[in-house]
């Protein structure tokens, strides 16, 4: 695809410029500091876009509720959830697909690939994929290399399919070596912090984005 034809993904009500298709973003910030809300805002879809939401921390229904709290509807015709939490279960009416546990990286990858193919086969060529959050995957898989390979494969698939990937992690919850390893498959970071009671974000690693810390209202 030529640069002139390259599609982009836009972010309504966020102080970010559109990013090229095939981009994978890692949101880094405190777990209770608005990270989940920022991830959901980055995933809000335009009318012709699809959504795949991989949730490791919230049950499928709660993840959908968090998405809809952004003011955008969850449409089962072009959106699906992969529920990777303990005790998860399928829900055909809500297009929720259960994986046995966050440690089952192979199962997560199979379901993710199948749903991506299904959306693409339905003519939805722009798909946003969210993974919230990486922390349970780190905890349950125990070894970092299998998780790194999983993320490398997932982000590669998104990149090849001209999708958008958004994942999240709290840097303070990981040692420095683990955190550095987990950042490698991603193209850029969206950092989130709080100063004087207000949230701010900064984008690192992408061209044509505003520089420095920007005020954010979540």
C-alpha positions in Angstrom: 0.0 0.0 0.0 1.5 3.4 -1.0 2.0 6.1 1.5 -0.6 8.2 -0.3 -3.2 5.5 0.2 -2.3 4.7 3.8 -5.4 4.8 6.0 -5.2 6.3 9.5 -6.9 5.9 12.8 -8.3 9.0 14.5 -8.9 9.7 18.2 -11.9 11.8 19.0 -11.6 14.1 22.0 -8.0 13.2 22.6 -5.1 15.6 22.0 -3.4 13.2 19.5 -3.1 13.4 15.7 -4.2 10.4 13.6 -1.8 7.5 13.4 -1.0 5.3 10.4 -2.7 1.9 10.0 -0.5 -0.9 11.3 0.5 1.0 14.5 0.8 -0.7 17.9 0.6 1.6 20.9 1.5 0.7 24.5 -0.2 2.8 27.1 1.9 3.2 30.3 0.6 4.6 33.5 -0.8 3.8 37.0 -3.5 1.2 37.1 -5.8 3.5 39.1 -4.8 6.7 37.3 -7.1 6.6 34.3 -5.2 4.1 32.2 -8.2 1.9 31.5 -10.3 5.0 30.5 -7.5 6.1 28.1 -7.3 2.7 26.5 -11.0 2.6 25.9 -10.9 6.1 24.4 -8.1 5.1 22.0 -10.3 2.1 21.0 -13.5 4.0 20.2 -14.4 3.1 16.7 -15.7 5.0 13.7 -18.8 3.6 12.0 -16.9 1.4 9.5 -14.3 0.0 12.0 -14.2 -3.2 14.0 -13.1 -3.9 17.5 -11.5 -6.8 19.2 -11.1 -6.4 22.9 -8.9 -8.8 24.8 -9.6 -8.5 28.5 -7.5 -10.1 31.2 -8.6 -8.1 34.2 -12.4 -7.5 33.7 -15.1 -9.9 32.8 -16.5 -9.7 29.3 -19.7 -7.8 30.3 -17.8 -5.3 32.4 -15.3 -4.7 29.7 -18.1 -3.9 27.3 -19.6 -1.6 29.9 -16.3 0.2 30.2 -16.2 0.6 26.4 -19.7 2.0 26.2 -18.9 4.4 29.0 -17.0 6.4 26.4 -20.3 7.2 24.7 -19.8 4.8 21.8 -22.0 1.8 21.3 -20.8 -1.8 21.3 -22.0 -3.4 18.1 -21.9 -7.2 18.0 -21.9 -7.2 14.1 -18.4 -5.7 14.1 -17.1 -6.0 17.6 -16.1 -9.0 19.8 -14.5 -9.6 23.2 -12.0 -12.3 24.2 -12.5 -12.9 27.9 -9.3 -14.2 29.3 -10.2 -14.0 33.0 -10.6 -16.9 35.4 -14.1 -18.3 35.3 -15.0 -16.7 31.9 -17.7 -18.1 29.7 -19.0 -17.6 26.2 -21.9 -15.3 25.5 -23.1 -15.5 21.9 -25.6 -12.7 22.3 -22.8 -10.3 23.3 -20.2 -11.9 21.1 -18.0 -12.8 24.1 -15.5 -15.6 23.6 -14.0 -17.2 26.6 -10.4 -18.5 27.1 -9.6 -20.7 30.1 -7.1 -18.4 31.8 -4.6 -15.5 31.2 -1.9 -18.2 31.1 -3.3 -19.8 28.0 -1.4 -17.7 25.5 -1.9 -20.2 22.7 -5.7 -20.2 23.2 -5.8 -16.4 23.3 -3.9 -16.3 20.1 -6.1 -18.8 18.3 -9.3 -17.0 19.3 -7.9 -13.6 18.4 -6.8 -14.8 15.0 -10.1 -16.5 14.3 -12.1 -13.4 15.2 -9.8 -11.1 13.2 -10.3 -13.3 10.1 -14.1 -13.3 10.7 -14.2 -9.5 10.8 -11.9 -9.2 7.8 -14.1 -11.7 5.9 -17.1 -9.6 6.7 -15.5 -6.7 4.8 -14.3 -4.8 7.9 -10.8 -3.7 6.9 -10.0 -1.4 9.8 -9.9 -3.1 13.2 -8.9 -1.8 16.5 -7.5 -4.4 18.9 -7.2 -3.6 22.6 -5.4 -5.7 25.3 -6.2 -4.6 28.8 -4.0 -5.3 30.6 -0.6 -7.0 30.3 -0.1 -7.4 34.1 -2.2 -10.6 34.5 -0.4 -12.2 31.5 3.0 -11.5 33.2 1.8 -12.9 36.5 0.2 -16.1 35.1 2.8 -17.0 32.4 5.7 -16.5 34.9 8.3 -16.6 32.1 8.7 -13.5 30.0 9.9 -15.0 26.7 6.6 -16.8 25.9 4.7 -13.6 26.5 7.2 -11.6 24.4 6.6 -14.1 21.5 2.9 -13.8 21.9 3.0 -10.0 21.8 5.4 -10.1 18.8 3.0 -12.3 16.9 -0.1 -10.3 17.8 1.4 -6.9 17.0 2.8 -8.4 13.7 -0.6 -9.5 12.7 -2.1 -6.1 13.5 0.7 -4.4 11.5 0.2 -6.7 8.5 -3.5 -6.2 8.5 -3.4 -2.4 8.7 -5.1 -2.5 12.1 -4.5 -0.5 15.3 -3.3 -2.1 18.5 -3.6 -0.7 22.0 -2.2 -2.5 25.0 -1.5 -1.2 28.6 0.7 -1.8 31.5 1.7 -0.1 34.8 5.5 0.3 34.7 5.6 0.4 38.4 4.2 -3.1 38.6 7.2 -4.7 36.7 10.9 -4.8 37.2 12.9 -2.7 34.7 14.1 -5.6 32.6 10.6 -7.1 32.2 9.2 -3.7 31.3 11.8 -3.0 28.7 11.2 -6.5 27.1 7.4 -5.9 27.0 7.8 -2.5 25.2 9.9 -3.9 22.3 7.0 -5.3 20.1 5.2 -1.9 20.1 5.8 1.1 17.8 5.3 3.8 20.4 4.2 4.6 24.0 1.4 6.8 25.2 2.5 7.8 28.7 -0.1 8.8 31.3 0.5 10.8 34.5 -1.2 13.1 37.0 0.1 16.5 38.0 -1.6 18.9 40.3 -4.7 16.8 40.3 -5.0 16.7 36.5 -4.1 14.0 34.0 -1.6 14.5 31.2 -0.4 12.3 28.4 2.7 12.3 26.2 3.3 10.3 23.0 6.8 8.9 22.4 8.0 7.2 19.3 5.6 8.5 16.6 6.2 11.4 14.1 3.7 14.3 13.7 2.4 14.1 17.2 2.3 17.1 19.7 5.5 17.4 21.8 5.6 17.3 25.6 2.9 16.6 28.1 -0.7 17.5 27.1 -3.7 18.1 29.4 -6.3 15.3 29.3 -9.9 15.1 30.5 -11.0 11.6 31.2 
